[in-house]
Amino acid sequence: MIHPLRRTLVLWLLSLRDLLASAGPVALLALGVLVAAYWWLDPQPPRHVTLATGPAGSAYAEFGTRYAQALARQGIAVRLLTTEGSQANLQALREGSADVAFVRGGSADPTADGEAGIGSLGALFYEPVWVFYRPEALARSASAAPVSRASNAPPATLLRQLRGLRINLDQPGSGVPDLLQRLLAANGMGSDDIVPSQLPPEAAAEALLGGYLDALVLVTAPESPVVGRLLRAPGIALMEPAQADAYARRFAFLQPVTLPRGVADLAADLPPHDIGLLATTTSLLTREQTHPALRQLFAQAAQRLHGDAGWFNRARDFPNTRTSELPVSAEGDRAINGTPPFWQRYLPFWASNLLERMWLVIGGLIVLLLPLSRIVPPLYTYRVRQRVFRWYARLRRIEARLDEDPGERDALLNELDELDRLANQTTVPLAHADELYALRGHIAAVRRRALAQARHQA
């Protein structure tokens, strides 16, 4: 006798085997499609990404640290690539040594870079053109009006007033030298009309404060420590271009902005009045080879890091897609102008990213499996019934031999007993028990026929 618990376990294992054998081909097909789609779509991003920032101590470097912290919470390590500035960042993207970079307006070639696969994740913030100068140096300039005292020197409002001054143009890779050359050319001036130098911003600020420079030009966000230091420094003035609107009409990447009174320091009333400036817009650029999930993470981080009010913008003015010179990627546009999928609020990044990039495949697979799943129940029923029906072939042979050679009746009766024992040991689900009992009834019918023939011959 088989213990009831053991019989139940055997029955359960046999049913599981039949179910796996029936559904196995469909499951393997589904698994194969998923593996192929996963390999083709590559939904999970690399765990390391390179962000080109700028010189140490610059606003770019500060923002780069914030991005690294934001992506670290999602398990992505951001390597910050220190460069000379915007132009060097763009070059790093072109060469493939950076995946994402801060690039200011006017640096990129919209046609060539767009065709090369460089796109935008959105415009992030304004970068004014800061021209800090020493007023007494302006009095010594050949173009300045003669004055008796340096303290009464007229304020600088025109670029031609800088003629003959010692001016720092930032580092070559910053893009500032190229920008100033274009602005000087628009005023009929060239590099020979000034005494240029190309020191890093911090060194240039020290030289200006020490009197070794007459002016310096920066193109950076107001978060730059150098800007804050020079705004508060005594004896240093900030140039207010009187022709800001005219520059904006001639150079599409420039626009006039206003530095509000007191925005730098309300208590000290700094600046003491509104100052009109020229500004470019800095964008977060990326390569098309950068994984889409990484582009999505950077675009979402930009929403959090640049969405607040700043010195030159109100809350939610940035990031935006209006002032980007290059085409905005789908990830950037969705993060800025759309709404994120609701599952991102409830799932970790890796799971929400996998679902977002595989949902079309999963949906198509479900549509494919619905009709295929209809063959699983018939296959399962066939396998279960096969355990019963296989004994019918042996029963049929016994019955045929009974008609052909009645002399073997005793041996055939023993085979019938053996077949009945084997049928009794066959386990099937309760839903198919009627077929098992039908088999045993047919065995009994053949046995009765053999016994009837024996009694008739006797």
C-alpha angles and dihedrals in degrees: 000000000000114000110249092234092051091048090051091050092048091048091050093049092048091050090049091050092050091047092050092047091050098044095032098091092049091046092048090050091051091047091049092051091049093049092048092048092047091051093046098043096038092204099180114077127223115271093232130058133173121228118191108216121164142247120343111271094022126124088251090057091049092050090046090058090051092051090049090053092047094051093042087068087062093049095258118131113215117205109207112218110206112215139164092261147279099338092049090048091054090048090052089055092049092050094045095240090119130043097198131016145176109245126174125221116275094033100088129067103231093205103042097035092044091053089047090061100257112141140168132253090198141291111288112188146331121274109199123208100247115199109184116183143168109251093213090057089058090057090056092049115109090230096051120097111258113261132175097227132034091225089064094053112136115254117260111252102146129057091227088066087070093063112133095010127130101249129180113217099190123246122323095248092052093078091229095111091054092047094050091047089057092048093047091049089054087057094049093255135119140195089275090066093067137040101243130198131176109214125153112266097257094047090046091052090053090049092049093049090047093052095247091115130043096204143353132205122216131177105195144117118275088249088076110114090220091060093050091048096050094045088060097039116110116235093026122107132192117230115236108202110223092200098053094129091050092052090050090054093051098041115044093200092059128076135172118256134176127234101211122227112266095006093123094047122358094189093053092038091236117202095025092214140013112286123202114218140173117244141185124208119242118216134192105241128192142178123252087236090064109104112263091231090057091049088052092051093050092047092050091046089052089057090058098039101044104028097091126091116273140185092282105025143047125240114292094013085115142084095038140156096219100084101039114122093202128054113279115238121239090250092053094046092049093048093048104034104019138053124258118244111274093237090067087073093059107029131064116255097260092051096044091046092050091049093046094051097038102039094097091051092045091049092049091047091053090051089050095047096049094075093034091053089063090073093057098077093050090048091049092048090048093052093048093047090046089067088061101035095053088073092056091071090057092045090052092053091050091051092048092051089049090061095041100046115018088177091076091058096118092050090047091051089054089051090051090052090050091047091050090051092051092047090051090055093050112106122208133164116272090252089066099036091106090066091053092050090047089056092051089048091053090050089052090049092054090047091052090050092052091048091048091053090050092052091047093053091046 
